[in-house]
Amino acid sequence: MAEQTEQGQRHAHDLSVEYRNIDTLIPYVNNARTHSDEQVAQIAASIKEFGWTNPVLVDGDNGIIAGHGRVQAARKLGQTDIPVIELEGLSEAQRRAYILADNRLAENATWDTDLFPLEIQKLAELDFNLSLIGVSDFEINYMTNRGAEDDSSIEEFPEIDLEESTLEYKCPSCDYEWDGAPR
């Protein structure tokens, strides 16, 4: 049941995880967050490795509020019943806002550049498959080699001889060609 606060906001008193058939869940038609095939595969690998640690959030009509990517990953894994939490008491505006906030707020975080390499190193020592954490090899190399004199994670760009190089552009619509010089 939802509880009313002094400010008039409703909050879930007790959250309850239940399993629902994946075919009964309805994706939000205006979901602004997209998931590439590669990311869905990463989420699926995470679910296989760690299990369901983050249930899908739904409204009272089984409309997905948060977890579209997890649902896609579950489908990829052939799962039929997945964990959900039904959120009660959200207004339409709150539901729409939370659909955006759930995805966007995490993007506002940053990494502690001193602790990240230590955690990566410890995971490597434990022989953990680093591909399961969603960080590319380039990012791992860059973060763990920061400040090293021989930082091979960053490739040098070749020198460009500006006297001999030319810039040429071609408009893909009308095929107009120009050298990039201001007119």
MIKOL-389283 format. One record per residue (C-alpha): y, x negated, z negated; residue number from 1. Coordinates in Angstrom, 3 decimals, decimal comma. Each point is the difference from the previous one (the first is absolute). Layout:
REM MIKOL-389283
+----------+----------+----------+------+
!        Y !        X !        Z ! resi !
+----------+----------+----------+------+
!        Y !        X !        Z !  NUM !
...
+----------+----------+----------+------+
This chain:
REM MIKOL-389283
+----------+----------+----------+------+
!        Y !        X !        Z ! resi !
+----------+----------+----------+------+
!    0,000 !    0,000 !    0,000 !    1 !
!    3,566 !   -1,134 !    0,667 !    2 !
!    2,452 !   -0,363 !   -2,863 !    3 !
!    3,728 !    0,818 !    0,212 !    4 !
!    2,351 !   -2,763 !   -1,248 !    5 !
!    3,485 !    0,420 !   -1,437 !    6 !
!    1,508 !   -0,991 !    3,353 !    7 !
!   -1,899 !    2,806 !    1,717 !    8 !
!   -2,415 !   -2,381 !    1,774 !    9 !
!   -3,672 !    0,817 !   -0,008 !   10 !
!   -2,532 !   -2,728 !   -0,674 !   11 !
!   -3,763 !    0,149 !   -0,051 !   12 !
!   -1,200 !    0,149 !   -3,579 !   13 !
!   -3,514 !   -1,128 !    0,856 !   14 !
!   -0,934 !   -1,382 !    3,383 !   15 !
!   -3,503 !    0,847 !    1,084 !   16 !
!   -1,949 !   -1,790 !    2,720 !   17 !
!   -2,409 !    2,158 !    1,944 !   18 !
!   -1,989 !   -0,538 !    3,174 !   19 !
!    0,753 !    2,163 !    3,038 !   20 !
!   -1,505 !    0,144 !    3,454 !   21 !
!    2,060 !   -2,147 !    2,344 !   22 !
!   -0,023 !    2,735 !    2,663 !   23 !
!    1,921 !    2,362 !   -2,326 !   24 !
!    2,952 !   -2,422 !   -0,344 !   25 !
!    2,983 !    0,681 !    2,257 !   26 !
!    2,116 !   -2,961 !    1,177 !   27 !
!    3,761 !    0,508 !   -0,250 !   28 !
!    1,155 !    0,631 !    3,569 !   29 !
!    3,335 !   -1,773 !   -0,585 !   30 !
!   -1,438 !   -3,038 !   -1,759 !   31 !
!    2,437 !   -2,770 !    0,926 !   32 !
!   -2,369 !   -2,782 !   -1,065 !   33 !
!   -2,374 !   -1,263 !    2,674 !   34 !
!   -3,194 !   -1,995 !   -0,410 !   35 !
!   -1,269 !   -2,393 !    2,661 !   36 !
!   -3,720 !   -0,280 !    0,688 !   37 !
!    0,131 !   -3,460 !   -1,592 !   38 !
!    1,558 !    1,335 !   -3,199 !   39 !
!   -2,489 !    2,885 !   -0,198 !   40 !
!   -2,785 !   -2,583 !    0,313 !   41 !
!    1,601 !   -1,985 !   -2,859 !   42 !
!    0,173 !    3,116 !   -2,170 !   43 !
!   -3,643 !    0,791 !    0,832 !   44 !
!   -1,018 !   -3,550 !   -0,967 !   45 !
!    1,932 !    0,377 !   -3,247 !   46 !
!   -1,752 !    3,286 !   -0,813 !   47 !
!   -3,382 !   -1,635 !    0,716 !   48 !
!    0,816 !   -2,992 !   -2,238 !   49 !
!    1,833 !    1,641 !   -2,894 !   50 !
!   -0,980 !    3,666 !    0,267 !   51 !
!    2,476 !    2,857 !   -0,213 !   52 !
!    2,740 !   -1,301 !   -2,294 !   53 !
!    2,767 !    2,226 !    1,335 !   54 !
!   -0,869 !    3,669 !    0,623 !   55 !
!    1,678 !    2,021 !    2,736 !   56 !
!    2,825 !    2,216 !   -1,267 !   57 !
!   -0,016 !    3,586 !    1,269 !   58 !
!    1,955 !    3,188 !   -0,534 !   59 !
!   -1,517 !    3,347 !   -0,982 !   60 !
!   -0,902 !    0,755 !    3,626 !   61 !
!   -1,861 !   -3,320 !    0,529 !   62 !
!    2,972 !   -1,406 !    1,905 !   63 !
!    0,027 !   -3,794 !   -0,253 !   64 !
!    3,036 !   -1,304 !   -1,892 !   65 !
!   -1,100 !   -3,641 !   -0,311 !   66 !
!   -3,047 !   -1,740 !    1,403 !   67 !
!   -0,034 !    0,650 !    3,732 !   68 !
!   -1,204 !   -3,567 !    0,643 !   69 !
!   -2,697 !    0,309 !   -2,672 !   70 !
!   -1,241 !    3,213 !    1,629 !   71 !
!   -0,172 !   -1,743 !    3,386 !   72 !
!   -1,905 !   -2,893 !   -1,611 !   73 !
!   -2,416 !    2,404 !   -1,703 !   74 !
!   -0,680 !    1,637 !    3,359 !   75 !
!   -0,655 !   -3,452 !    1,493 !   76 !
!   -2,503 !   -0,628 !   -2,818 !   77 !
!   -1,679 !    3,372 !    0,607 !   78 !
!    0,850 !    1,329 !   -3,453 !   79 !
!    0,033 !    3,770 !   -0,424 !   80 !
!    1,129 !    0,540 !   -3,599 !   81 !
!    2,949 !   -2,038 !   -1,219 !   82 !
!    2,020 !   -0,074 !   -3,244 !   83 !
!    3,206 !    2,005 !   -0,125 !   84 !
!    2,604 !    0,914 !   -2,568 !   85 !
!    1,727 !    3,330 !    0,511 !   86 !
!    3,692 !   -0,234 !   -0,870 !   87 !
!    1,344 !    3,193 !   -1,504 !   88 !
!    3,558 !    1,114 !   -0,425 !   89 !
!    1,721 !   -1,903 !    2,816 !   90 !
!    2,675 !    1,875 !    1,898 !   91 !
!   -0,039 !   -0,291 !    3,797 !   92 !
!    2,847 !   -2,525 !   -0,215 !   93 !
!   -1,827 !   -2,060 !   -2,634 !   94 !
!   -3,219 !    0,042 !    2,034 !   95 !
!    1,781 !   -1,137 !    3,167 !   96 !
!    1,956 !   -2,648 !   -1,913 !   97 !
!   -3,106 !   -1,345 !   -1,741 !   98 !
!   -1,836 !   -0,321 !    3,322 !   99 !
!    2,732 !   -2,458 !    1,032 !  100 !
!    0,506 !   -1,612 !   -3,420 !  101 !
!   -3,704 !   -0,737 !   -0,509 !  102 !
!    0,016 !   -2,217 !    3,075 !  103 !
!    3,520 !   -1,391 !   -0,129 !  104 !
!    0,414 !   -1,006 !   -3,652 !  105 !
!   -2,789 !   -2,595 !    0,129 !  106 !
!    1,746 !   -1,678 !    2,928 !  107 !
!    2,996 !   -0,730 !   -2,246 !  108 !
!   -2,053 !   -2,406 !   -2,130 !  109 !
!   -0,134 !   -3,756 !    0,568 !  110 !
!   -2,550 !   -2,690 !   -0,781 !  111 !
!    0,350 !   -2,550 !   -2,782 !  112 !
!   -0,209 !   -3,128 !    2,143 !  113 !
!   -1,175 !   -2,108 !   -2,939 !  114 !
!   -2,815 !    2,319 !   -1,121 !  115 !
!   -1,263 !    1,101 !    3,418 !  116 !
!   -1,394 !   -3,432 !    0,973 !  117 !
!   -1,661 !   -0,340 !   -3,417 !  118 !
!   -1,791 !    3,316 !    0,426 !  119 !
!   -1,069 !   -0,869 !    3,548 !  120 !
!   -1,292 !   -3,374 !   -1,199 !  121 !
!   -1,980 !    1,623 !   -2,820 !  122 !
!   -1,507 !    2,566 !    2,372 !  123 !
!   -0,968 !   -2,812 !    2,392 !  124 !
!   -1,628 !   -1,896 !   -2,889 !  125 !
!   -1,933 !    3,170 !   -0,850 !  126 !
!   -1,140 !    0,115 !    3,660 !  127 !
!    1,580 !    3,425 !    0,505 !  128 !
!    0,459 !    1,265 !    3,559 !  129 !
!    3,787 !   -0,275 !    0,347 !  130 !
!    0,034 !    2,248 !    3,074 !  131 !
!   -0,553 !    2,936 !   -2,369 !  132 !
!    3,428 !   -0,280 !   -1,626 !  133 !
!    1,999 !    0,937 !    3,103 !  134 !
!    1,843 !   -3,304 !    0,375 !  135 !
!   -0,249 !   -1,979 !    3,251 !  136 !
!   -1,190 !   -3,594 !    0,169 !  137 !
!    3,504 !   -0,990 !    1,118 !  138 !
!    1,555 !    1,625 !   -3,085 !  139 !
!   -2,552 !   -1,635 !   -2,289 !  140 !
!    0,600 !   -3,416 !    1,560 !  141 !
!    3,753 !    0,428 !   -0,125 !  142 !
!    0,099 !    1,182 !   -3,623 !  143 !
!   -2,479 !   -2,582 !   -1,269 !  144 !
!    1,588 !   -2,936 !    1,868 !  145 !
!    3,625 !    0,825 !   -0,833 !  146 !
!    1,893 !   -3,182 !   -0,681 !  147 !
!   -2,781 !   -2,303 !    1,153 !  148 !
!    1,222 !   -2,976 !    2,031 !  149 !
!   -2,639 !    0,624 !    2,644 !  150 !
!    0,277 !    3,754 !    0,372 !  151 !
!   -2,370 !    0,619 !    2,899 !  152 !
!    0,270 !    3,771 !   -0,487 !  153 !
!    3,258 !   -0,027 !    1,937 !  154 !
!   -0,204 !   -1,229 !    3,558 !  155 !
!    2,931 !   -1,945 !    1,406 !  156 !
!    1,776 !    1,503 !    2,974 !  157 !
!    0,179 !   -2,275 !    3,038 !  158 !
!    3,346 !   -1,525 !    0,920 !  159 !
!    1,777 !    1,862 !    2,779 !  160 !
!    2,107 !   -1,911 !    2,490 !  161 !
!    2,948 !    2,353 !    0,427 !  162 !
!    1,249 !   -1,893 !    3,072 !  163 !
!   -3,207 !    0,641 !    1,929 !  164 !
!   -1,008 !    3,373 !   -1,383 !  165 !
!    1,130 !    3,241 !    1,542 !  166 !
!    0,009 !    3,471 !   -1,415 !  167 !
!   -0,926 !    2,737 !    2,377 !  168 !
!   -0,169 !    3,666 !   -0,802 !  169 !
!   -1,226 !    2,947 !    1,992 !  170 !
!    0,707 !    3,607 !   -0,891 !  171 !
!   -3,331 !    1,859 !   -0,173 !  172 !
!    1,652 !    3,220 !    1,185 !  173 !
!    2,085 !   -1,049 !    2,998 !  174 !
!   -1,265 !   -3,576 !    0,702 !  175 !
!    3,542 !   -1,441 !   -0,273 !  176 !
!   -0,247 !   -3,755 !   -0,670 !  177 !
!    2,506 !   -2,219 !   -1,814 !  178 !
!    0,091 !   -3,397 !   -1,671 !  179 !
!    1,091 !    1,205 !   -3,419 !  180 !
!    3,499 !   -1,376 !    0,314 !  181 !
!    2,795 !    2,267 !   -1,228 !  182 !
!    1,874 !    1,791 !    2,771 !  183 !
+----------+----------+----------+------+
